[in-house]
Amino acid sequence: MVNTETHAPHSHLKDLALTFAGLVVLTIVTVKVAQINFGSLAINISIALLIATLKATLVALYFMHLKWEEKLIIGFSVVSIPFIILMVTTIVWDIAEKTGEHAYPK
């Protein structure tokens, strides 16, 4: 069945401007946090990746318009998240092993 309803055009300019401002603020936070030593390279990388994840979420939701997409497309996006977390966690663990920095002393 074809949907014949027409929707009035909606401007997302305000949402996009707020998203851009949020990305600028998070970039500033990233630079400030990068100057702080949290005691372990793995912790520093984890914090940087957390901030990057927030920025990527904003980009995906607003600039890639996932916020306004159908549930199936959003579902495929969400299903990929555990695999990304697994990959990033493995990389952080590998860096910690190769540099000799461990979260817990042996």
C-alpha positions in Angstrom: 0.0 0.0 0.0 1.4 3.4 -1.0 1.4 6.1 1.6 -0.2 9.1 -0.2 0.0 11.5 2.8 2.2 14.5 2.3 4.1 16.0 5.2 4.9 19.6 5.4 8.6 20.3 5.0 10.3 20.6 8.4 13.5 22.5 8.8 16.2 20.8 10.9 18.4 23.9 10.9 18.0 24.4 14.6 18.8 20.8 15.4 21.8 20.9 13.1 23.1 24.1 14.6 22.8 22.7 18.1 24.5 19.5 17.0 27.4 21.5 15.5 27.7 23.5 18.7 27.8 20.2 20.7 30.5 18.8 18.5 32.6 21.9 18.9 32.2 21.7 22.7 33.1 18.0 22.7 36.1 18.7 20.5 37.4 21.3 23.0 36.8 18.7 25.8 38.8 16.2 23.8 41.7 18.5 23.5 41.6 19.4 27.2 41.3 15.8 28.3 44.2 14.7 26.0 46.5 17.0 28.0 45.7 15.1 31.3 47.6 11.9 32.3 45.1 9.6 33.9 47.9 7.2 34.9 47.5 4.6 32.1 47.6 4.8 28.4 44.6 2.4 28.2 42.6 4.7 30.5 43.6 7.8 28.4 42.6 6.0 25.2 39.3 4.8 26.8 38.3 8.3 27.8 39.2 9.7 24.4 37.1 6.9 22.7 34.2 7.6 25.0 34.2 11.3 23.9 34.6 10.2 20.3 31.6 7.9 20.7 29.5 10.7 21.9 30.5 12.8 18.9 29.9 9.9 16.5 26.4 9.4 18.0 25.6 13.0 17.4 26.8 12.8 13.8 24.9 9.6 13.2 21.6 10.9 14.7 21.5 14.3 13.2 23.9 14.7 10.2 23.1 11.2 8.9 19.4 11.6 9.8 19.1 8.4 11.7 16.9 10.2 14.2 14.2 10.5 11.5 14.7 7.1 9.8 12.6 4.0 9.9 13.0 1.4 12.7 14.6 -1.2 10.5 17.5 1.1 9.5 18.0 2.2 13.1 17.9 -1.5 14.1 20.7 -2.4 11.7 22.8 0.5 13.1 22.2 -0.6 16.7 23.1 -4.2 15.9 26.6 -3.2 14.7 27.4 -1.4 18.0 28.4 -4.6 20.0 30.9 -5.5 17.2 32.4 -2.0 17.3 32.8 -2.2 21.1 34.4 -5.6 20.8 36.9 -4.4 18.2 37.8 -1.2 20.1 38.1 -3.1 23.4 40.4 -5.6 21.8 42.6 -2.8 20.4 42.8 -1.0 23.7 43.7 -4.3 25.5 46.4 -5.0 22.9 47.9 -1.5 23.3 48.0 -2.0 27.1 49.7 -5.4 26.7 52.3 -4.1 24.3 53.2 -1.0 26.3 53.2 -3.0 29.6 50.5 -0.8 31.2 47.8 -2.8 32.9 44.7 -1.6 34.6 45.4 -4.0 37.5 48.9 -4.7 38.8 50.0 -8.3 38.7 
